[in-house]
Amino acid sequence: MNYTLKKPQDDTKKPQTKKRFQDVNVSLIAGIAIIAGLTLLGVVMTFWPLNNPSLSLGGRLEGPSARFWLGTDDIGRDTFTRVAQAALTGVAVSIAAAAGACMVGAVIGAFTGYVSGWPDKVIMRVVDALLAIPSILIVLILRLVLGTGVWQLVLALAFLYSPSVVRVIRSTVLVTRRSDFVALAEIAGVNTPSILLKYLLPNSLPTLLVQGASVGSNAVVLEAVLSYLGQGIQPPQPSAGRMLYEYTKFMQTSPMLLIAPAMVVFLLTVGWNLTADGLQRALLITRSGVKK
Amino acid sequence: MSTAVSSADSTPIIELRNVSKVFLGSVTALDDVSLQVFPGETVGVVGESGSGKTTLSKVALLLEEPTSGEMRLLGEPISLSKESRNKLRGVVHAVFQDPYSSLNPRFTVRQTLLEPLGPLGIKGDEAKERIMQALADVELSEGDLRKYPAQFSGGQRQRICIARALVGRPSLIILDEPTSSLDALVQAKVLNLLLKLQAERNVAYLFITHDLGVVNRVADRIAVMQHGVVVEQGLSAQVLRNPEHPYTKQLLASVPRVKGDS
């Protein structure tokens, strides 16, 4: 019997297969597209507004028209421009809050996970306590202490969400620090700051990115809730939550005034959640290897 | 196998004197273990799973603190202190069982090989020269320096681990089951490589394994461990051909043989 020997394949090279539809990370693309789209719209409407959103250029509660695409509010201001600017505010606040929470949470989480002992116990009990208090209460107290500006709001949201990041990063670091490559680095004499910064934190990055996107989603909702309660973004800066509060009374007569800001909150939340899901999938697939 | 034989007048690189390690107050992983590794020799530590072999390597590498006993590095007492760890680096390095978890997935081969050199203060041209030498020793090419661990097979990864252990030019390498996760052919290649490097560099090995075939091939002396106790210790040929302890006899009797093997 004749056998034909197959040429041995080099298994270290990636097989050149055509990308199938199920290989495309739809969640990640859709999530980033929604956030990027709203950001672009907000930037355009901030620097080149359709109509000046601070001025009463139209009649009271006008319906959608060629000039006012989503109509006007109770004092004749353009709803579309205001909603677009509110979307940009939502994106900016959620990105800043997520970045702040991730930076603080990652450093503390990596430190407490690596050092262990009494610093870990003390930090984790504080984290437990912060997670046990209702988030809205913490933010309202912080708003009273810090003030009512946009940056104070970002600080309050970053502070609020950093304990959850600490907890997640700590658990990732606890697993990574037991890896042989960390033990071998310790044997070689690599110092603690280098182990934290070059070994533990980079290997926690996939978890951190997913957690960051999740924080972004929560921050959008909480910012809207706070603005609805009058404790978030302050007028005249447009905010979806504030618009929902102000226009509730026009629900029957001009529903577009409520639907538009509600859609902004909805789309931003969906955008962040899709991004988190997509990141999780993308980073799980590449867990065995690292793409440069 | 090296030709080095321990002698009474040479100082052991590492010495464990009556070392015990008890986990959670009741699990005895090491019980009164005494062991020495002299320059240029290979000491094989054999025993079944759970016999305390890996704990022995962790204690010797100062990753675990012994519950009692004394440890010496080049004749000087060492502990888990920073000073002792500083003394250990550059003298002792290690290769572990799993080549997949032994390499930082986010480091290129170059970064991995630079890892032991930084703490030793070796930089610039000397670092480059040492990396190229280590690469040549383990038969990897210069082009591999830019690659990540995911781009290598298990055997290649283990060779990178050996290169990392060699680059700091230690006197002793602790090899904890370095060939257990490799297939027979790759295992033979790695063993040949280790023997060749020992002949060239006069590096000593503390070779921990459950495989008597491997230990027979590489070790000058053998320590047999059971339930954390070194039950028999001696020259490789003596222990393998004329075992005294019943457990050693049992281990030798359980080695699988290929049909027709004499």
Contacts between the chains, C-beta under 8 A, distances in Angstrom:
chain1	res1	chain2	res2	distance
A	11	B	153	6.7
A	12	B	151	5.5
A	12	B	152	6.2
A	12	B	153	6.1
A	12	B	156	7.7
A	179	B	101	5.2
A	180	B	96	4.6
A	180	B	98	6.1
A	180	B	101	4.6
A	180	B	102	4.4
A	181	B	101	6.5
A	181	B	102	5.6
A	181	B	103	5.6
A	181	B	104	4.6
A	183	B	61	7.8
A	183	B	63	5.8
A	183	B	96	7.6
A	184	B	93	8.0
A	184	B	94	6.4
A	184	B	96	7.0
A	184	B	102	6.2
A	184	B	115	7.9
A	184	B	161	7.9
A	184	B	164	7.3
A	185	B	104	7.6
A	185	B	115	6.1
A	186	B	63	7.1
A	186	B	85	7.9
A	187	B	61	5.4
A	187	B	62	7.7
A	187	B	63	7.2
A	187	B	88	7.3
A	187	B	89	7.2
A	187	B	92	7.4
A	187	B	93	6.4
A	187	B	94	5.7
A	188	B	89	6.1
A	188	B	93	6.9
A	188	B	115	5.4
A	188	B	116	4.0
A	188	B	119	5.9
A	188	B	164	8.0
A	188	B	168	7.1
A	189	B	85	6.7
A	189	B	86	6.7
A	189	B	89	3.7
A	189	B	90	7.8
A	189	B	116	7.5
A	189	B	119	3.3
A	189	B	120	7.3
A	190	B	115	6.4
A	190	B	118	7.1
A	190	B	119	6.1
A	191	B	119	7.5
A	198	B	104	7.8
A	198	B	107	7.9
A	199	B	104	5.9
A	202	B	106	4.7
A	203	B	104	7.5
A	203	B	105	7.0
A	203	B	106	6.3
A	288	B	150	6.2
A	289	B	105	7.1
A	289	B	148	6.7
A	289	B	149	7.9
A	289	B	150	2.8
A	289	B	151	7.4
A	290	B	105	5.1
A	290	B	106	5.5
A	290	B	148	5.3
A	290	B	150	6.1
A	292	B	148	7.2
